[in-house]
Amino acid sequence: MDVQRIKKDFPGLERIVNGHQITFLDSGASSQTPTQVLDVMDHVYNDHYANVHRGVYTTAQEISNEFELSRKKIAKFIGASTDKEVIFTRNATESINLVARAWGDKNIKTGDVIVLTHLEHHSNIVPWQQLASRTGAIIKWIPLTDETRLDLNNATEILKNAKVFAFSAASNVTGTVTQVKELVELAKAAGAISVVDACQYVPHLKLNIKDWDADFIAFSAHKMLGPTGLGILWGKEELLNAMDPFLGGGSMIEEVTLEGFTSAPLPEKFEAGTPAIVEAIGTGSAIDYLESIGFKNLLDHEKMLTDYALDMFKNRFDGKVTLHGPKISDDRLAVFSFTIKEVHPHDVSQVLDESGVCVRAGHHCAKPLMRVLSEGDRVGIGATSRASAYLYNTTDDFDRLGDAIEKAIKFFAI
């Protein structure tokens, strides 16, 4: 990978903040977007914009074809058998809520078990808590090891009587990559469906859904070089067909009478109203860009960055900085949550920003995980600073991060 050439594709990386060209290390929240994607979206708005699936005139037909071409690209990108299984939503959060409502309300009853893990983002916790509240179901949890990997020693017992096992493929806090195939097999053995939050996984590691054999997978465009406003839900066709529509209105109907309605076939059944048209087309362009890079190249590059960053956190700061998560690069992403002794992560982030270094600070929408990290010798962790890398980052970016952390240590007299 020629990362210096790749950087030139991202105009957002040229910005000057506090006299410094920014060092962007917050791709775990949202990645930057390349010019190639921005140009495609501009072209649609400027040259042939119309609504989709509504008009028979030329422009409407053109944009409808482009919209559906992006769905086909996504289906091929993840290895789906048919693009009917690819549902467009507003974001991955809505995708998971769709499953919890449209599948959960129909299939979960009092006393049923829903299993989650301590790694989860709120988007893969709260919808299931709401489902449990509506139905009287019980939520159980898969715990973590000391290195924030899933502890599966008692998984079979925890999954007993489970109807749903919802888990992340990779943590947005610790970078932990989970054993998805094994987790899906555990779900099947228990008679549960598997729902995978793949938001952090899909931008970095090649996904083939046939390898996982999960029942539902959710991810979002804005973490994989695409625009905001578009989420993707993939689900097995037979499950989606058996579910009732999540939202009602235009586009999702086959027929409407004064007495009732019949829903449209997949995927329109779950896509009520005007969709995120230009965002979907932009996501297809983002996939083109990622495939031009190649996931093998991306994996090798990010593993190199991960090893480099882990070495920095281990050796550079005289024990004043704590890194939370796996300490080796195997089965983890280039996501680094850290704390500086006795300094709130928000203060750390502000000091780093003075050097143009962009990191996330907070609980990362994972408060239960923050509480787990506070156990034992780690009492007091309610938040972390998080640096997350992507294909446009280099070891120089982590050198700048290290320099900025040292400035913060000096500033706070640690």
C-alpha positions as CSV (number, residue, x, y, z in Angstrom):
1,M,0.0,0.0,0.0
2,D,1.2,3.5,-0.9
3,V,-0.3,5.2,2.1
4,Q,1.1,8.6,1.1
5,R,-0.8,8.4,-2.2
6,I,-3.9,7.1,-0.4
7,K,-3.8,10.1,2.0
8,K,-4.1,12.5,-1.0
9,D,-7.6,11.0,-1.7
10,F,-8.9,12.3,1.6
11,P,-9.4,16.1,1.7
12,G,-10.4,16.0,5.3
13,L,-6.8,15.0,6.3
14,E,-5.5,18.3,4.9
15,R,-7.2,20.4,7.5
16,I,-5.0,22.6,9.8
17,V,-6.1,22.7,13.5
18,N,-4.2,24.8,16.1
19,G,-1.4,25.3,13.6
20,H,-1.0,21.5,12.9
21,Q,-2.2,19.4,10.0
22,I,-4.5,17.0,11.7
23,T,-3.6,13.5,12.7
24,F,-6.9,11.7,12.4
25,L,-7.2,8.8,14.8
26,D,-11.0,8.5,15.2
27,S,-12.0,6.3,12.4
28,G,-13.7,3.9,14.9
29,A,-16.4,6.6,15.2
30,S,-16.5,7.6,11.5
31,S,-13.9,7.2,8.8
32,Q,-12.9,10.0,6.5
33,T,-14.4,9.9,3.0
34,P,-12.3,9.8,-0.2
35,T,-12.7,12.2,-3.1
36,Q,-13.8,9.3,-5.3
37,V,-16.9,8.8,-3.1
38,L,-17.6,12.6,-2.8
39,D,-17.4,13.0,-6.6
40,V,-19.9,10.3,-7.2
41,M,-22.4,11.7,-4.8
42,D,-21.9,15.2,-6.2
43,H,-22.5,13.8,-9.7
44,V,-25.8,12.3,-8.7
45,Y,-27.0,15.5,-7.1
46,N,-25.8,17.7,-9.9
47,D,-26.6,15.7,-13.0
48,H,-29.4,13.2,-12.6
49,Y,-31.1,13.4,-9.2
50,A,-34.6,12.1,-8.8
51,N,-36.5,9.9,-6.4
52,V,-36.2,6.1,-6.9
53,H,-38.8,3.5,-7.7
54,R,-41.4,6.1,-8.4
55,G,-41.0,7.5,-11.9
56,V,-40.8,6.1,-15.4
57,Y,-39.0,9.1,-16.9
58,T,-35.3,8.7,-17.9
59,T,-33.7,10.4,-14.9
60,A,-35.8,8.5,-12.4
61,Q,-35.0,5.2,-14.1
62,E,-31.2,6.0,-14.2
63,I,-31.0,6.8,-10.5
64,S,-33.2,3.8,-9.6
65,N,-30.8,1.6,-11.5
66,E,-27.8,3.1,-9.7
67,F,-29.4,2.7,-6.3
68,E,-30.1,-1.0,-6.9
69,L,-26.6,-1.5,-8.4
70,S,-25.2,-0.4,-5.0
71,R,-27.4,-3.0,-3.3
72,K,-25.9,-5.6,-5.6
73,K,-22.4,-4.4,-4.9
74,I,-23.0,-4.7,-1.2
75,A,-24.5,-8.2,-1.6
76,K,-21.4,-9.3,-3.6
77,F,-19.1,-7.5,-1.1
78,I,-20.3,-9.5,1.8
79,G,-20.9,-12.8,-0.1
80,A,-24.8,-12.7,0.0
81,S,-26.6,-15.2,-2.2
82,T,-29.1,-12.6,-3.2
83,D,-29.4,-8.8,-3.0
84,K,-33.0,-9.3,-1.6
85,E,-31.3,-10.1,1.7
86,V,-29.7,-6.6,1.9
87,I,-31.9,-4.1,3.7
88,F,-31.1,-0.4,3.7
89,T,-31.7,1.4,7.0
90,R,-30.6,4.7,8.5
91,N,-27.8,3.2,10.5
92,A,-26.7,0.0,12.1
93,T,-28.6,1.0,15.2
94,E,-31.8,0.9,13.3
95,S,-30.8,-2.4,11.7
96,I,-30.6,-4.0,15.1
97,N,-33.8,-2.4,16.3
98,L,-35.5,-3.7,13.2
99,V,-34.5,-7.3,14.2
100,A,-35.5,-6.8,17.8
101,R,-38.9,-5.4,16.8
102,A,-39.8,-7.3,13.7
103,W,-38.4,-10.7,14.7
104,G,-38.3,-10.3,18.5
105,D,-41.9,-9.2,19.1
106,K,-43.1,-12.1,17.1
107,N,-40.9,-14.8,18.6
108,I,-39.9,-13.8,22.1
109,K,-42.1,-14.6,25.1
110,T,-41.9,-14.4,28.9
111,G,-39.0,-16.4,30.3
112,D,-37.1,-16.7,27.1
113,V,-33.4,-15.9,27.3
114,I,-31.5,-13.2,25.3
115,V,-27.7,-13.5,25.6
116,L,-25.4,-10.5,25.1
117,T,-21.7,-9.9,25.9
118,H,-19.9,-7.4,28.0
119,L,-18.2,-6.0,24.8
120,E,-21.3,-4.6,23.3
121,H,-22.1,-1.1,22.1
122,H,-25.3,0.3,23.4
123,S,-26.9,-0.2,20.0
124,N,-26.6,-4.0,20.6
125,I,-27.8,-3.7,24.2
126,V,-30.7,-1.3,24.5
127,P,-32.9,-2.7,21.8
128,W,-32.7,-6.1,23.5
129,Q,-33.4,-4.6,26.9
130,Q,-36.5,-2.9,25.4
131,L,-37.5,-6.3,23.9
132,A,-37.1,-7.9,27.3
133,S,-39.1,-5.2,29.0
134,R,-41.9,-5.7,26.5
135,T,-42.0,-9.5,26.7
136,G,-40.7,-10.5,30.1
137,A,-37.6,-12.2,28.6
138,I,-34.4,-12.5,30.6
139,I,-31.0,-11.1,29.6
140,K,-27.8,-13.0,30.3
141,W,-24.2,-12.0,29.7
142,I,-21.0,-13.6,28.3
143,P,-18.2,-12.2,30.5
144,L,-14.7,-11.2,29.5
145,T,-11.2,-12.4,30.3
146,D,-8.6,-10.1,31.8
147,E,-7.5,-9.1,28.3
148,T,-11.1,-8.3,27.3
149,R,-11.6,-11.4,25.1
150,L,-14.9,-13.3,25.5
151,D,-14.8,-15.9,28.2
152,L,-16.6,-18.9,26.8
153,N,-16.0,-21.3,29.6
154,N,-19.6,-21.3,30.7
155,A,-21.1,-20.2,27.4
156,T,-23.2,-23.4,26.9
157,E,-24.8,-23.0,30.3
158,I,-25.4,-19.2,29.8
159,L,-27.1,-19.9,26.4
160,K,-29.4,-22.6,27.8
161,N,-33.0,-21.7,26.7
162,A,-31.7,-18.8,24.7
163,K,-33.7,-17.5,21.7
164,V,-31.3,-14.8,20.7
165,F,-27.5,-14.4,20.9
166,A,-26.4,-10.9,19.9
167,F,-22.8,-10.0,19.9
168,S,-20.2,-7.8,18.2
169,A,-17.7,-9.1,15.7
170,A,-15.1,-6.6,16.9
171,S,-15.2,-4.2,19.9
172,N,-15.2,-0.4,19.3
173,V,-13.5,0.1,22.6
174,T,-10.8,-2.6,22.9
175,G,-10.4,-3.7,19.3
176,T,-11.1,-7.3,20.3
177,V,-12.1,-9.4,17.4
178,T,-14.5,-12.2,18.5
179,Q,-14.7,-15.8,17.4
180,V,-17.9,-15.3,15.3
181,K,-18.1,-18.7,13.7
182,E,-17.8,-20.4,17.1
183,L,-20.3,-18.0,18.6
184,V,-22.8,-18.7,15.8
185,E,-22.3,-22.5,16.4
186,L,-23.0,-22.0,20.1
187,A,-26.2,-20.1,19.2
188,K,-27.3,-22.9,16.8
189,A,-26.7,-25.6,19.5
190,A,-28.9,-23.7,21.9
191,G,-31.6,-23.1,19.3
192,A,-31.1,-19.4,19.2
193,I,-30.7,-17.0,16.3
194,S,-27.4,-15.1,16.0
195,V,-27.3,-11.3,15.5
196,V,-23.9,-9.9,14.7
197,D,-22.9,-6.2,15.1
198,A,-20.2,-6.0,12.4
199,C,-19.8,-2.2,12.4
200,Q,-16.1,-2.4,13.4
201,Y,-15.3,-5.6,11.5
202,V,-16.6,-4.8,8.0
203,P,-14.3,-1.8,7.3
204,H,-11.2,-3.7,8.2
205,L,-11.6,-7.5,7.6
206,K,-13.1,-9.2,4.6
207,L,-16.5,-10.6,5.4
208,N,-18.0,-13.6,3.8
209,I,-21.4,-14.3,5.4
210,K,-21.4,-17.9,4.2
211,D,-18.3,-18.5,6.5
212,W,-20.1,-17.2,9.5
213,D,-23.6,-18.6,8.8
214,A,-25.1,-16.0,11.1
215,D,-28.8,-15.2,10.9
216,F,-28.6,-11.4,10.9
217,I,-25.6,-9.0,10.4
218,A,-25.6,-5.2,10.8
219,F,-23.1,-2.6,9.7
220,S,-22.9,1.0,8.6
221,A,-21.5,2.9,5.7
222,H,-19.9,5.8,7.5
223,K,-17.2,3.6,9.1
224,M,-16.1,2.1,5.8
225,L,-15.3,5.3,3.8
226,G,-19.0,6.0,2.9
227,P,-21.5,8.6,4.0
228,T,-23.5,8.9,7.1
229,G,-27.2,8.1,7.0
230,L,-27.0,4.6,5.6
231,G,-27.0,1.3,7.6
232,I,-27.2,-2.2,6.2
233,L,-29.0,-5.2,7.6
234,W,-28.3,-8.5,6.1
235,G,-30.6,-11.3,7.1
236,K,-31.4,-14.8,5.9
237,E,-34.2,-14.7,3.3
238,E,-36.5,-17.1,5.1
239,L,-36.3,-15.2,8.4
240,L,-36.9,-11.8,6.7
241,N,-39.9,-13.3,4.8
242,A,-41.4,-14.5,8.0
243,M,-41.1,-11.1,9.8
244,D,-43.7,-8.4,9.7
245,P,-42.7,-4.9,8.4
246,F,-40.9,-2.7,10.8
247,L,-42.3,0.6,9.5
248,G,-45.4,1.3,7.5
249,G,-45.9,3.8,4.7
250,G,-44.9,4.3,1.1
251,S,-42.7,1.9,-0.8
252,M,-43.1,-1.1,1.5
253,I,-46.6,-2.1,0.2
254,E,-47.8,-4.3,-2.5
255,E,-51.5,-3.2,-2.1
256,V,-53.4,-0.9,0.2
257,T,-57.2,-0.9,0.6
258,L,-59.6,0.7,3.1
259,E,-59.5,-2.6,5.0
260,G,-55.7,-3.2,5.1
261,F,-52.5,-3.7,3.2
262,T,-50.2,-6.4,1.9
263,S,-46.5,-5.8,2.2
264,A,-44.1,-5.7,-0.8
265,P,-41.5,-8.5,-1.3
266,L,-38.0,-8.2,0.0
267,P,-36.2,-5.9,0.3
268,E,-38.8,-3.2,-0.1
269,K,-40.9,-4.7,2.7
270,F,-38.5,-3.1,5.2
271,E,-37.7,0.1,3.4
272,A,-40.7,2.4,4.0
273,G,-40.5,5.9,2.7
274,T,-37.9,7.7,0.6
275,P,-34.5,6.0,1.2
276,A,-31.0,7.5,1.5
277,I,-30.6,7.4,-2.2
278,V,-27.4,9.3,-2.8
279,E,-25.9,7.8,0.4
280,A,-26.5,4.3,-1.0
281,I,-24.9,5.1,-4.3
282,G,-22.0,6.7,-2.4
283,T,-21.6,3.4,-0.4
284,G,-21.3,1.5,-3.6
285,S,-18.4,3.8,-4.6
286,A,-16.8,3.3,-1.2
287,I,-16.9,-0.5,-1.8
288,D,-15.2,0.1,-5.1
289,Y,-12.5,2.0,-3.4
290,L,-11.9,-0.6,-0.7
291,E,-11.7,-3.4,-3.2
292,S,-9.2,-1.4,-5.3
293,I,-7.0,-1.3,-2.2
294,G,-7.5,-5.0,-1.4
295,F,-8.3,-6.4,2.0
296,K,-5.1,-8.4,2.2
297,N,-3.1,-5.2,1.8
298,L,-5.3,-3.5,4.3
299,L,-5.0,-6.3,6.9
300,D,-1.2,-6.3,6.5
301,H,-1.0,-2.6,6.9
302,E,-3.2,-2.4,9.9
303,K,-1.4,-5.3,11.6
304,M,1.9,-3.4,11.2
305,L,0.3,-0.3,12.7
306,T,-1.2,-2.4,15.6
307,D,2.2,-3.9,16.4
308,Y,3.8,-0.5,16.3
309,A,1.2,1.1,18.5
310,L,1.2,-1.7,21.0
311,D,5.0,-1.4,21.3
312,M,4.6,2.3,21.9
313,F,2.1,2.0,24.7
314,K,4.2,-0.8,26.3
315,N,7.5,1.0,26.3
316,R,7.2,4.7,25.9
317,F,5.4,6.3,28.9
318,D,7.1,4.9,32.0
319,G,3.9,3.2,33.2
320,K,1.9,6.4,33.3
321,V,-0.4,5.3,30.5
322,T,-2.7,2.2,30.7
323,L,-3.8,0.5,27.5
324,H,-7.1,-1.4,27.9
325,G,-7.6,-4.5,25.7
326,P,-5.5,-7.3,24.1
327,K,-1.8,-6.7,24.3
328,I,-0.9,-8.6,21.2
329,S,-2.0,-8.0,17.6
330,D,-3.6,-11.4,17.1
331,D,-7.4,-11.1,16.8
332,R,-7.6,-7.4,17.4
333,L,-8.0,-4.2,15.4
334,A,-6.0,-1.0,15.4
335,V,-8.3,0.5,18.1
336,F,-6.5,1.6,21.3
337,S,-8.4,2.8,24.4
338,F,-6.0,4.3,27.0
339,T,-6.1,6.3,30.2
340,I,-3.4,8.5,31.7
341,K,-3.1,8.2,35.5
342,E,-5.4,10.6,37.4
343,V,-6.4,12.6,34.2
344,H,-9.9,12.5,32.8
345,P,-9.9,11.4,29.1
346,H,-11.8,14.5,28.0
347,D,-8.9,16.6,29.3
348,V,-6.4,14.3,27.6
349,S,-8.3,14.7,24.3
350,Q,-8.3,18.5,24.6
351,V,-4.6,18.6,25.2
352,L,-4.0,16.2,22.2
353,D,-6.1,18.5,20.1
354,E,-3.7,21.3,20.7
355,S,-1.2,19.2,18.6
356,G,-3.8,18.5,16.0
357,V,-4.2,14.9,17.2
358,C,-7.9,13.7,16.9
359,V,-8.9,11.0,19.3
360,R,-12.3,10.1,20.9
361,A,-12.9,10.5,24.6
362,G,-15.7,9.2,26.6
363,H,-17.5,5.9,27.3
364,H,-17.8,5.1,23.6
365,C,-21.5,4.1,23.9
366,A,-20.3,1.1,26.0
367,K,-21.0,1.9,29.6
368,P,-21.4,-1.7,30.8
369,L,-17.9,-2.4,29.4
370,M,-16.6,0.7,31.2
371,R,-17.9,-0.8,34.4
372,V,-16.2,-4.1,33.6
373,L,-12.9,-2.3,33.0
374,S,-13.3,-0.6,36.4
375,E,-13.2,-3.9,38.3
376,G,-10.2,-5.1,40.3
377,D,-7.1,-3.0,39.9
378,R,-8.8,-0.7,37.4
379,V,-11.2,1.1,39.7
380,G,-12.4,4.5,38.5
381,I,-12.5,4.0,34.8
382,G,-15.7,5.6,33.5
383,A,-14.2,6.7,30.2
384,T,-11.1,6.3,28.0
385,S,-9.3,8.1,25.3
386,R,-9.4,6.1,22.1
387,A,-7.2,6.2,19.0
388,S,-8.5,4.2,16.1
389,A,-6.6,3.8,12.8
390,Y,-7.5,3.1,9.2
391,L,-5.9,2.7,5.8
392,Y,-4.7,6.3,5.6
393,N,-2.8,6.2,8.9
394,T,1.0,5.7,9.2
395,T,3.5,5.1,12.0
396,D,4.2,8.8,11.8
397,D,0.6,9.4,13.0
398,F,1.3,7.2,16.1
399,D,4.6,9.0,16.7
400,R,2.6,12.3,16.8
401,L,0.1,10.6,19.1
402,G,3.0,9.5,21.4
403,D,4.5,13.0,21.4
404,A,1.1,14.5,22.2
405,I,0.6,12.0,25.1
406,E,3.9,13.0,26.5
407,K,2.9,16.6,26.4
408,A,-0.2,15.8,28.2
409,I,1.7,13.9,30.9
410,K,4.0,16.9,31.3
411,F,1.1,19.4,31.3
412,F,-0.8,17.5,34.1
413,A,2.5,17.0,36.0
414,I,2.0,13.2,36.2
